[in-house]
């Protein structure tokens, strides 16, 4: 019985360490997800700006040829 009590303490410490690690990983995943969402918004904005510039260039090219 005397050997069992310290093992319970060690087990509790290990469980706490695992719990903290899982929490830290969850925070990291949240940060990566937020960054990915932000990156997607920036890419969408850049795509829209590129399409608009293309339309403007085509209009200018058409005007220059006339």
SULQUIVEN-V617226 format. One record per residue. N is the residue number from 0. RES is the residue in one letter. PSI is psi in whole degrees, -180 to 180 (999 if undefined). Layout:
n=N res=RES psi=PSI
n=N res=RES psi=PSI
This chain:
n=0 res=X psi=-36
n=1 res=X psi=-30
n=2 res=X psi=-25
n=3 res=X psi=-39
n=4 res=X psi=-48
n=5 res=X psi=-33
n=6 res=X psi=-37
n=7 res=X psi=-41
n=8 res=X psi=-44
n=9 res=X psi=-40
n=10 res=X psi=-42
n=11 res=X psi=-40
n=12 res=X psi=-44
n=13 res=X psi=-41
n=14 res=X psi=-41
n=15 res=X psi=-41
n=16 res=X psi=-43
n=17 res=X psi=-41
n=18 res=X psi=-43
n=19 res=X psi=-40
n=20 res=X psi=-43
n=21 res=X psi=-42
n=22 res=X psi=-45
n=23 res=X psi=-40
n=24 res=X psi=-40
n=25 res=X psi=-40
n=26 res=X psi=-42
n=27 res=X psi=-43
n=28 res=X psi=-41
n=29 res=X psi=-43
n=30 res=X psi=-41
n=31 res=X psi=-42
n=32 res=X psi=-46
n=33 res=X psi=-42
n=34 res=X psi=-40
n=35 res=X psi=-42
n=36 res=X psi=-44
n=37 res=X psi=-44
n=38 res=X psi=-41
n=39 res=X psi=-41
n=40 res=X psi=-42
n=41 res=X psi=-43
n=42 res=X psi=-41
n=43 res=X psi=-41
n=44 res=X psi=-43
n=45 res=X psi=-40
n=46 res=X psi=-44
n=47 res=X psi=-41
n=48 res=X psi=-40
n=49 res=X psi=-42
n=50 res=X psi=-41
n=51 res=X psi=-43
n=52 res=X psi=-37
n=53 res=X psi=-44
n=54 res=X psi=-41
n=55 res=X psi=-43
n=56 res=X psi=-42
n=57 res=X psi=-41
n=58 res=X psi=-42
n=59 res=X psi=-39
n=60 res=X psi=-42
n=61 res=X psi=-42
n=62 res=X psi=-40
n=63 res=X psi=-31
n=64 res=X psi=-13
n=65 res=X psi=999
